[in-house]
Amino acid sequence: MRQNTYLAPTLRDVPNDAEVISHQLMLRAGLIRQSASGVYSFLPLGLKVLQKVENIVRDEMNRAGAQEMFMPSIQPAELWQESGRWDAYGPELMRFKDRHDREFALGPTHEEVITTIVRDDVSSYKKLPMTLYQIQTKFRDERRPRFGILRGREFLMKDAYSFDRDFEGLDESYQKMYDAYTKIFTRFDLNFRAVVADSGAMGGKDTHEFMVLSNIGEDTIAYSDSSDFAANIEIAPVNVTYEQSNEPKLERETVETPGKKSIEDVSKFLNVNHKTCIKSMLFIVDEKPVLVLVRGDHEVNDIKIKHYFEAEMVELATEDETTKWLNSETGFLGPVGLDQQVTLIADYAVEMIVNGVCGANEIDKHLKNVNPGRDFDVSAYTDLRNIQEGDPSPDGKGIIKFKEGIEVGHVFKLGTKYSEALGATFLNDQGKAKPMVMGSYGIGVSRTVAAIIEEHHDENGIVWPLSVAPFQLHLIPVNIKQDDQRELAEKLYKQLTDKRYDVLLDDRAERPGVKFKDADLFGIPLRITIGKKANEGIVEVKVRKTGEMIEVKIDELQHIIENYVG
Ligand code: 9G3
């Protein structure tokens, strides 16, 4: 490719609305341009990388036995009404009407579409297991698109769907996809972890997120410093045995705590350790009031509350609801003398508190020397808190540390949620109709491009791993007006492209400094510079990743290139 007419407009300055390095570099290196908030065009250089990422995903999907197909983005509302999701999603689902006033959605995902296709054309167990996938644009009207294509409103996703006879079959299909994902993210040279995650609205039990460790990730991963345990903090289980002090249990008393609401203020004011304080938070769980207790130094995890009650909705109570159920206000809530209608549950750590402090359910008052079992009974002790750095790893090996992560993949065991809702059944070997058992598997293909840049860049620009680089070689004659440099460049360009190398030739009549700055921004793995020694048949090779520079004779060049690029 000749750079002089190539649409890869580079920017010297960092665009000020780009907060993260991948967004900055994708704009500066001319990979993308924004056309609306969260909506981007891929320019030629960006598209070449996107296609390399796509093709590695495609290669591993095919090797895992998945069949590629292609579904429409336009999805009839009837499908989503049949699955019950038309009303389950809010403004994030992009909807529109056609000229006949019929309702449609722009597909954010394709469970409904794929399930009806398989329902209509697969009916025998002999055809299962079957895994289908596509690589296609998805639409999600994010409230706050940010970080460039990391969180866009139109993005490229590989979405796969597996159909099995039974749950054992699903486990096998799931494992095949899981293994394929491990190969894919390894080929992208990404530092990733498969973390146990929460299936959210998708239902089903097992699910893993493939997270690229990065300090700009929007998810927090709890991982062990000495095992491969890793889980999204949302559902990371806490496995701690708490000590109980053997101090004598004292008489409970009410104390004045004017305006002292937070655990910090109360523990300071009463001069007690915040670990002996009981944090009480009122939640409305599927319309019912639930007071949740955790130890003062812990955080409530509302996903765990949701799972405990297998609830649809878990919301923190408003002040009005707090007044209604506890006749008090946030900051002075406690479990003693609770209205029978309020369910009381507590995290395991609370059970071991002796002579604790909690709200008195009266404004400006707290209780001292409160003892679980004597002063209040809970309907259950269970795991309700966020895991914390320093906790023992739930698998008993090592200590928990936190790291932010960018979610680039997500695999789900869906079970029969969609096949039952949409009637996708098959006749088993006894001729009995059974619902197919499904899994769904996503990779954010465009998001992965940004994640690779987050991990592979330096102060001069992008440093592409060879597997996804837009070109393998960057051929740069320093001064295109010098005949010997131009002629040698053209000769090498022909030789290398004839050998099927992917070569970008900088044939622009630009100053050397501009050429080299652009080359650093583009991050093509190997740069071949043709300068003053062209007439001696000597060129300079620079390895983008290491900065290593070597001068080589033309006839040694092939060997160097094979060595580095393959
Ligand atoms: C929607 C909207 C946004 C959504 C969904 C539906 C996320 C939705 C979860 C999935 C599950 C899997 C197949 C590939 C892998 C992920 N955001 N999800 O279902 F209507 Cl607006 O997409 N789908």
Residues whose N, C-alpha, C, O or C-beta is under 5 A from the ligand:
A	BS01	9G3	Y89 E92 L93 P108 T109 R140 D159 A160 H410 S440 Y441 G442
